[in-house]
């Protein structure tokens, strides 16, 4: 009789998730950290990675799992020799389908007013969407291909964008498995949360309201100090102008909720049939008017301003964001510092 093969060290984590309705459970934070560390260190088989990701997707990741996964990633991130100072971490992983990525102008508006914004994201995982890196290039704004280049961009224009593969190629490879699985994986959540330059404030955009707690509580478990999470247009960090916005705020270890009002009385949200990113530049330069776009830019910037402590109330944040928008330097979009 042949000897039974010993269990693979990673098999225990699949067993925890997949023992069935009565015996399976979620991973605790330490187990999640260990499991994802093995994945990042390439100590798992491809079959195990697929099974693990889809079991997590089926059960939906818990805040404890997300926290452990994020800790594993952050422990393995590259550390630039001179870590640049950053005020706000802005993740962009969804892409836009129905509306232009107006939030990019919000980030640039903040940058023009002295806020050092670090943005990271990815693209191409879902066909038919407009992604941030392509939009920035169309606007003439350079992209830092590696994390080590972000400091120079921040010094030049208070803004830097680094694609995920410039931070963690392994995370990008896992996101690229979406066409294979046919479903999003927990990596879409994890990547948003990595805050690679340790910004003191973070913004998170989600598509499904059920992920509010996953992000805010997960951020608290990791130890982040200040975080705002809300359901944004298309899943990006962009305030939906025609609906109230519920924002989950983590501040100093405490989680609370803010209810931001809608910015227009028109309940309709017509899809943009053209999705021409040149209209972002035209709106910035004042060449065209766009009520929806202007509301989105100002409203999104307002949430960031309040998170950063630059306005005490929602009303004051909205007013400050409008003032900054109306006094923006319309001549300069590429060089926003």
N, C-alpha and C positions, 0 to 999 in steps of 0.2 A: 504494500500500500504506500502510495507516495505521500510525502509529508505536506501538510497544509502550508500554504504561503503565509508568512506573517502579515498582519495588517499594516497597511501603509500608515505612517504617522498622521497624515491628514484625514484619514478615514473617520477618525473619531468625531470630527466636526460635521461631516456629512451625516453621520449616524445621529448626532444630536438633533439635527434639523429634520431628518427624514424617517424617524422610527414609526410614524403613523399618527393618527389623530390623538390617541391617548398618551403616547410615550414621547413624542417629539416636543421640543421646546425651543425657544430662542436662545442664542448665545448670550452669555453675560459679557461685560465689557472686556475683561481680561481674555476670555476665550476668543472674542472677536479680534482683539489686538494680535493675539498669537496666530490665529488662522490667516488673517490678511497679511501678516508679516511673512508667513510661509509662501503665500501667493506671490508677493512682491519679490521674495528671494528665490523664486522659481523652484520651489521645493514641492510642487504639486504636479500631478499629471493633467493633461488637457481635459480628460474625461471628468476628473474631479472638479476642475474649475467650472465646467459647464453645469454639473450637477449642483454644486454649491451655490452658484449664482441664481439658478432657476428655483431652487428651494427657497432661497431668501426672497426672490421676487414673488413667489407664490404666497409666502407667509407675510410679506411686507416687513422690511427691516425696522427694528426697534431703535429708539434713541440710544440705548446701551450698545447695540451692535454698531450703529453709525459712529458713535464716539470711539469705540475700539478700533474700527477700520481707519478713521481719520488719524488717530494717534499712531497707528502703524505706518501710514503714509508720511506723516510729518517727521517721524523719526528717521526716515530714509531720504528726505528731500535734500537737494544740493544746498549748500550754504555759501552764498557769495562772500568773498573775502571782506568786502566792505558792504554790509547789509544796508541798503538804502532806507531812509526814513519814509514811512507811508502813513497816511491818515486814514484811508478807507480802502478796504478790500472789496472788490466788485466782481462777482462771478457771472459768466455769460455762457451758458451751456445748452440753451433750448433752441435758439434760432427763432426767427419770426416768419409767420405764414400769412396772417391776415392784415397786419399793420407793419409799417416800417419800423426799424429799431430806433425810435425817437429817444430812447434812454441814453444812447451814445451822446447826444447833444446835452443831456442832463449832466453826464460825467464830465464833458468838456467845459460846461458852464461852471461847475464846481472847481475844476482845475484852473480856469481863468481867474478865479477868485481866491486862489491860494491853497486849495485843498489838494493834497497829493494823492491821486487816485491810482491804485493798481488794479488792473482788470486782467482776468484770465478766463480762458474758455476753450471751446473746441467747435468743430463744424463738420458737416458732411454726413453725420450719422442718420439724418432723416431727410429724404429727398423733398424738394420743393420749398425749402426754407431759406431765408436770407440770414447769413451769419455775420458775426461781429468782425472777424478778421477781414473778410472780403469787403465789408462796408468801410472799415477804416482805410483800407488801401484805396478804395474808390474816392475817398475824401482827401487823399494825399497825406494821411497820418501814418507815420512809420510804425511797424510792428517789431517788437523785440523778439527775435527767434529763440533766444535763450534767457533764462532767468538772470544770468550774469549781466545782460545788457540793459536790464530794467532801470538800474540806477541812473545811467546816463540819460535815458528818456525822461525819467522823473525830474532830473535836474534841468533839462531843457524846456519841458512843457508841463510839469506837474501831472503828467499822465503817462502811463505805460501799459501796453497790452502784451501779454506773453501767451502763446498758445499752449495747451496742456502738454503737448509733446516736448516743449521747451522746459517743462518742469518735471514731468514724469512720463516717459515714453510708455511705461508699462500700463499706466492708467489709460492712456490714449488707446493702446492696443485692446484693452478690455472694452472700452466704449465702442470700438470698431466692430465688436462681435454682435452688435445689435441686429444686423441683417441675418446673422446666423441663428440667433435665438428667436428673432421675430418680436422681441420685447425689450424694453429698457431694463437695465440691470441696476443694482444698488450703486454702481460706480458713478452714475449720473448724480446721485446724492452726495457721495463721498467727495468727488472732485470739487463740487461747489464749496465744500467746507474746509479745504486744506489751508487756506490763508497762509501761503508760503512765505510771505515777508513779515508776518506777525503784526499786521495792522491792528491798531487798538479798536477799530470799529469795522463791522462787516455788514454787508447787505446780501440778502438771499431772496431770489425769486423762485416761486414754485408754481406748478400748474394745478395741482390738486390740493384743496384746502386741508385734507387729512395729513399732509406733510408738515403743517405748521409746527406741531409738537415735536415731530421727528427732528426737525432742524434746530428749533430753539432749545429743547431739552438736550439734544445731542451736543449742541454748542456749550451748554452749561456744564455737561459732564466732562467735556474736553478741558474746560477752564477758560474759555473765551470770555472777555470782559463785557463787550458791547456788541449786540447783534440785532438786526431787524429782519424779520421774515414776513413776506406777504405773497398772496397769490397775484402775480403780475400778468400783464397781457402776454399771452402766448407762452407763459412760464418764465419769461425774462423779468429782470428787475425794472419793471415799468408800471407805473400806477395806471389802473384802468379808469379812464376819465368819466365814463358813464355809469359807474357803479361805486358804492361805498367800498372802502378798502380796509379790511381788518389786518392790522399789523401786530405780530407777536414780537415783543421787545425783550431782549435779555440785557439787563444792566446791573453789573455788580453782583451777579449770582441770583438775581431775582427776575422772574418772568412775569410780564404784564401784557395787557392788550390795549391797543389804541384803535379807535374807529375813525378813520379819515373819511370826510364826506365826498360824494361824487362832485365832479367839477363842471358838469353840464347837465341841463335838464332834459336833454335829448337821450332817451333810453336806448336808441338804436346804435349799433356799431357796425356800420357797413364795411365789408372787406375791401381792402385796397386792391384793385384789379391790376395795377401797373407795378407796384413795388419798386419804383425807380428811386434808388438811394440818392440820386442827385438832388432830389427835393429836400433832403436834409440840409445840404449846403445852401440851397436857395432860401430855406426858411431862416437859417442862421444869418445869412447876409441881408435878409429883409427884402429879397427880390419877389417873394410870393407870400401870401397869407395862407395859413392852414390852422383853423381853430382847434381841430383835434390834436394835431402835432404840438401846437403851442401848449395846450393844456397838459399833454403827456410830459413834455419836457419840464415844465414848471412844477407840476405835481410830483414827479419823481424826484426832482432836486429837493423839494421841500421835505420829503421823508428823510433824505440823507442829511439835510441841514439840522433837523431836529435830533436825529441820532447822534450827530457830531457835537451836540450841545450848543449850537449857534442860534437856536430859537427855543424859547421855553414852552410854547404851546403850538398846537396844530395851526391855529389861525395866524400866529406870528411867523411860523415856518412858511406857510403858503405866501404870505405877504412878502417875506424876505426873498423867496425864490423868484417871485414876479419882479421885484425890484432889480435883482441881479440880471434877470433875463432882459429887461427893458434897457439896462445900462451896459449890456455886453458890448465888447469890441466886435462890431459886425465885419470889420475888414479882415480880421484874423481868425481863421478856423484851424488851419494846419498847425500854426505855432500858437498855442493857446496860453502859454505862460505869460 
